[in-house]
């Protein structure tokens, strides 16, 4: 037991140090070369893959079309991914600089693909006229100064090729229940890790709901070639390919005006399928540092569970478990508090405390099933 407890203390120390590093990285600015004054605003091509999003697509597209940005400096390309509802019909009725494409015009529905989304993005990008591509999801709500926030960042920095943007979870159908708070806190923490990791060089992370890259960089790295075997990863895996080619060309758009909102999953089944899908790409990242960080987090949580089981019949293990829990909680709260201000979620911090046991179990389950399990997404079973 003594050896095991020392192993637990070492894992805890490493985890706490990681949280301290993230807290430092969150406030650390990333230097970039100053760009010469732009003669005109950047041209953006906004690519949206959509499958069965009839309930959301009109609000999403309208929020982009109503952006406070010159209408002749952006276009929207929506690719309908074999929707079984009225997504295509609704999108086609909207007016503006919008092009709606059917994926069925390019590939057969029966093709054995895991990565239909990447294929949809690839087709959309091939038709894009913009210097910069921005991807988002069909259930997202875009803030009115979104494109201007991207333009300001690009105009201020001379060497950016790829930008991760902030994403905020909002209630599904305006229901703030336990599932909402669990997803909201978890995702806000991941957003903070995305910011800090990028600034510390611990591995670049992103989310396809708010993601920019130059079309030139996309073509230079071969697009999704080599990463198209995974259903997920159109964002992070592409960013890491670009980072290998442009080491100083990656950053995070830290701007409240750029926060894209997307609803949480409506039930526990959909939530777990989403997170298993995200976890399924964990062993495919080319950045070793990111893989090691993910491994540390997984082992720490797995060890916490094992120590908890030992504590049921061992007083020393129980005492150690309490110390480790307090260390974990304090380190995470110190990291998440500034994030809660940025995302306007300070009133949700209470749930970070009381949902700790459930969060530990979720990390263990999602990590394991992401590696060895299958999941369903948008009506498709993915292996």
C-alpha positions in Angstrom: 0.0 0.0 0.0 2.9 2.4 0.8 4.3 2.1 -2.7 0.9 2.6 -4.3 0.2 5.7 -2.2 3.5 7.2 -3.2 2.6 6.5 -6.8 -0.8 8.3 -6.2 1.0 11.3 -4.7 3.3 11.5 -7.7 0.4 11.4 -10.1 -1.4 14.0 -8.1 1.6 16.3 -8.0 2.0 16.0 -11.8 -1.7 16.7 -12.3 -1.7 19.8 -10.0 1.4 21.1 -11.7 -0.3 20.7 -15.0 -3.3 22.7 -13.7 -0.9 25.4 -12.5 0.8 25.5 -15.9 -2.6 25.8 -17.6 -3.4 28.7 -15.2 -0.2 30.4 -16.2 -0.7 29.7 -19.9 -4.2 31.1 -19.9 -2.8 34.6 -19.1 0.3 34.3 -21.3 0.0 36.2 -24.6 1.5 34.6 -27.7 3.7 36.9 -29.7 3.3 37.2 -33.4 4.9 39.3 -36.1 3.1 42.6 -36.7 1.2 42.7 -40.0 1.3 45.6 -42.4 -1.9 47.6 -42.6 -4.4 45.7 -44.7 -5.8 47.4 -47.8 -9.1 45.6 -47.5 -10.9 43.3 -45.2 -10.1 39.5 -45.5 -12.4 37.4 -47.5 -13.9 34.5 -45.6 -15.5 31.3 -46.8 -17.7 29.9 -44.1 -18.1 26.1 -44.5 -21.0 24.3 -42.7 -21.5 20.6 -43.0 -25.1 19.8 -42.0 -27.0 16.6 -41.3 -30.5 16.5 -39.9 -30.4 20.1 -38.6 -33.8 21.3 -39.7 -34.5 22.6 -36.2 -31.4 24.7 -36.1 -30.2 25.6 -39.6 -32.2 28.7 -40.2 -31.1 30.4 -37.0 -27.5 29.4 -37.7 -27.4 30.8 -41.2 -29.3 33.9 -40.3 -26.9 34.7 -37.5 -24.0 34.6 -40.0 -25.8 36.5 -42.7 -26.6 39.3 -40.2 -23.0 39.7 -39.1 -21.6 43.2 -39.0 -19.1 42.6 -41.8 -19.1 43.7 -45.5 -21.4 41.4 -47.4 -19.0 41.2 -50.4 -16.2 39.9 -48.2 -17.7 36.6 -47.1 -19.6 33.7 -48.5 -21.4 30.7 -46.9 -21.2 27.2 -48.3 -23.5 24.7 -46.7 -23.0 21.0 -47.5 -26.0 18.8 -46.8 -24.8 15.5 -45.5 -27.6 13.1 -46.6 -30.1 14.7 -44.3 -33.3 12.8 -43.7 -35.2 15.9 -42.8 -35.9 19.3 -44.4 -32.4 20.8 -43.7 -31.7 21.3 -47.4 -35.1 22.8 -48.2 -34.9 25.3 -45.4 -31.4 26.4 -46.2 -32.2 26.7 -49.9 -35.0 29.2 -49.2 -32.7 31.7 -47.5 -31.4 34.6 -49.6 -27.9 36.1 -49.4 -24.4 35.1 -50.3 -25.2 31.5 -49.5 -24.5 28.3 -51.6 -26.2 25.1 -50.6 -24.7 21.8 -51.9 -25.8 18.2 -51.6 -23.1 15.7 -50.6 -25.2 13.1 -52.5 -24.2 14.8 -55.8 -20.5 13.9 -55.1 -20.5 10.6 -53.3 -22.7 7.5 -52.8 -24.6 7.2 -49.5 -23.6 3.5 -49.4 -19.8 4.2 -49.5 -18.1 2.8 -46.5 -16.8 6.0 -45.0 -16.2 6.9 -41.4 -15.5 10.5 -42.3 -18.5 11.8 -44.1 -18.0 15.2 -42.4 -14.5 15.6 -43.7 -15.6 14.7 -47.2 -18.3 17.4 -46.9 -15.8 19.9 -45.7 -13.4 18.9 -48.4 -16.0 19.5 -51.1 -17.0 22.8 -49.6 -13.4 24.0 -49.4 -12.8 23.1 -53.0 -15.5 25.5 -54.0 -14.4 28.3 -51.6 -13.3 31.7 -53.0 -12.0 33.0 -49.7 -8.4 33.5 -48.6 -9.5 32.1 -45.2 -11.8 29.2 -44.4 -13.9 29.3 -41.3 -15.8 26.1 -40.2 -18.8 26.0 -37.9 -21.6 23.6 -37.1 -25.1 23.8 -38.3 -26.6 24.0 -34.7 -24.4 27.0 -33.7 -25.5 30.6 -33.1 -22.9 33.1 -34.4 -22.4 36.5 -32.6 -22.8 39.7 -34.7 -19.2 40.7 -34.6 -17.7 37.3 -35.2 -16.2 37.9 -38.6 -14.8 41.3 -37.6 -13.1 39.7 -34.6 -11.4 37.3 -36.9 -10.4 40.1 -39.3 -9.0 42.2 -36.5 -6.9 39.3 -35.3 -5.6 38.5 -38.8 -4.9 42.2 -39.6 -2.9 42.5 -36.4 -0.7 39.5 -36.9 1.4 38.9 -40.0 2.0 35.1 -39.9 -1.3 33.4 -38.8 -2.4 30.4 -40.8 -4.8 28.8 -38.3 -7.0 30.1 -35.4 -9.1 28.2 -32.9 -12.1 30.2 -31.7 -14.0 30.2 -28.5 -17.2 28.0 -28.1 -19.7 28.2 -25.4 -22.3 25.6 -24.4 -25.9 26.9 -23.9 -28.9 25.0 -22.6 -30.8 22.7 -25.0 -34.4 24.0 -25.3 -33.6 26.5 -22.4 -33.5 23.6 -19.9 -30.8 24.2 -17.2 -30.7 20.7 -15.6 -28.0 18.6 -14.1 -26.9 17.4 -17.6 -26.6 20.9 -18.8 -24.3 22.0 -15.9 -22.2 18.9 -16.3 -21.6 19.5 -20.0 -21.2 23.3 -19.5 -18.5 23.0 -16.9 -16.7 20.2 -18.6 -16.6 22.0 -22.0 -15.6 25.4 -20.5 -12.7 23.6 -18.8 -11.7 22.1 -22.2 -11.8 25.5 -23.8 -9.4 26.8 -21.1 -7.1 23.9 -21.8 -7.3 24.7 -25.5 -6.2 28.3 -24.8 -3.4 27.4 -22.4 -2.1 24.5 -24.4 -1.7 26.7 -27.4 0.1 29.4 -25.6 2.4 26.9 -23.7 3.2 24.7 -26.7 1.7 21.7 -25.0 -0.3 20.7 -28.1 -2.6 22.6 -30.3 -6.3 22.0 -29.8 -9.4 23.4 -31.5 -13.1 22.9 -32.1 -14.7 22.7 -35.5 -17.6 24.8 -34.4 -15.3 27.9 -34.5 -12.2 27.2 -36.5 -10.2 29.2 -39.1 -7.4 28.3 -41.4 -6.0 29.8 -44.6 -6.9 28.0 -47.8 -3.2 28.1 -48.8 -2.2 26.3 -45.6 -4.9 23.7 -46.2 -3.7 22.9 -49.6 0.0 23.0 -48.6 -0.5 20.3 -46.0 -2.6 18.1 -48.2 -6.0 18.9 -46.6 -7.4 15.9 -44.8 -5.2 13.4 -46.5 -3.8 11.0 -43.9 -6.4 11.9 -41.2 -9.6 11.0 -43.2 -9.8 7.5 -41.6 -11.3 9.0 -38.4 -14.9 10.2 -38.2 -13.8 13.0 -35.9 -10.7 15.2 -35.9 -11.5 17.6 -38.8 -10.4 20.4 -36.5 -7.6 19.3 -34.1 -5.9 16.9 -36.5 -5.9 19.4 -39.3 -4.5 22.1 -36.9 -1.7 19.9 -36.0 -0.8 19.2 -39.6 -0.7 22.9 -40.2 1.4 23.5 -37.1 4.0 21.1 -38.4 4.3 23.2 -41.6 3.8 26.6 -40.0 5.2 26.3 -36.4 4.5 30.0 -35.6 1.2 30.3 -37.5 -1.2 28.9 -34.9 -3.1 30.9 -32.2 -6.4 31.2 -30.3 -8.8 34.0 -30.9 -9.3 35.2 -27.4 -12.1 37.6 -28.0 -15.6 37.7 -26.4 -17.0 39.0 -29.7 -16.0 35.7 -31.3 -17.7 33.3 -28.9 -19.9 30.9 -30.8 -22.8 29.3 -28.9 -24.0 25.8 -29.4 -26.5 23.8 -27.4 -25.5 20.9 -25.1 -26.6 17.4 -25.9 -30.2 16.7 -25.0 -29.7 13.5 -23.0 -27.0 11.3 -21.5 -26.9 8.9 -24.4 -26.2 11.7 -26.9 -23.7 13.3 -24.6 -21.7 10.0 -24.1 -21.8 9.3 -27.9 -20.4 12.8 -28.5 -17.6 12.5 -26.0 -16.7 9.0 -27.2 -16.5 10.4 -30.7 -14.1 13.1 -29.4 -12.0 10.6 -27.5 -11.7 8.3 -30.4 -9.1 10.4 -32.1 -6.8 10.7 -29.0 -4.3 8.2 -30.2 -4.0 9.7 -33.6 -2.4 13.1 -32.7 1.1 13.6 -34.1 2.0 15.9 -31.1 3.6 13.6 -28.5 3.2 16.3 -25.7 -0.5 16.4 -26.2 -0.8 12.6 -26.0 1.3 12.5 -22.8 -1.0 15.2 -21.2 -4.1 13.2 -22.1 -2.5 10.1 -20.7 -1.6 11.8 -17.5 -5.2 13.1 -17.0 -6.6 9.6 -17.7 -4.2 7.8 -15.4 -4.9 10.4 -12.6 -8.6 9.9 -12.8 -8.3 6.1 -13.1 -6.0 6.0 -10.1 -8.5 8.2 -8.1 -11.2 5.6 -8.7 -8.9 2.8 -7.7 -7.8 4.7 -4.6 -11.5 5.3 -3.8 -12.2 1.6 -3.9 -9.2 0.9 -1.6 -10.4 3.6 0.8 -13.6 1.6 1.5 -11.5 -0.8 3.7 -8.4 1.2 4.5 -8.3 4.3 6.7 -4.9 5.4 5.4 -6.1 5.2 1.8 -9.3 7.2 2.8 -7.2 10.0 4.3 -4.9 10.1 1.2 -8.0 10.1 -1.0 -9.3 13.2 0.8 -6.0 15.1 0.5 -5.8 14.2 -3.2 -9.4 15.3 -3.8 -8.8 18.7 -2.1 -5.6 19.2 -4.2 -7.5 18.4 -7.4 -10.4 20.6 -6.5 -8.3 23.6 -5.5 -6.1 23.4 -8.6 -9.1 23.0 -10.9 -11.1 25.9 -9.3 -8.1 28.2 -9.6 -7.9 27.4 -13.3 -11.6 27.6 -14.1 -12.5 30.8 -12.2 -11.0 33.1 -14.8 -12.6 31.1 -17.5 -16.0 31.5 -15.9 -15.6 35.2 -16.2 -14.7 35.1 -19.9 -17.7 32.8 -20.7 -20.0 34.5 -18.1 -20.5 31.3 -16.1 -19.4 32.3 -12.6 -22.8 31.1 -11.2 -22.0 27.6 -12.4 -18.8 27.0 -10.5 -20.8 25.4 -7.7 -21.5 22.4 -10.0 -17.8 21.9 -10.6 -17.6 20.9 -6.9 -20.6 18.7 -6.5 -20.2 16.9 -9.9 -16.6 15.8 -9.3 -17.3 12.1 -8.7 -19.4 11.8 -11.9 -16.8 13.7 -13.9 -14.1 11.3 -12.8 -16.2 8.3 -13.9 -17.1 10.0 -17.2 -13.4 10.6 -18.1 -12.5 7.0 -17.4 -15.5 5.6 -19.4 -15.2 8.0 -22.4 -11.4 7.4 -22.7 -11.9 3.6 -22.7 -14.8 3.5 -25.1 -13.1 6.1 -27.4 -10.3 3.6 -27.8 -12.2 0.3 -27.8 -15.9 1.0 -28.3 -18.2 2.2 -31.0 -20.6 5.1 -31.0 -23.6 6.5 -32.9 -23.6 10.0 -34.4 -26.3 11.7 -36.5 -27.9 8.3 -37.1 -24.7 6.6 -38.1 -22.8 3.8 -36.2 -19.1 4.5 -36.3 -16.4 1.9 -35.4 
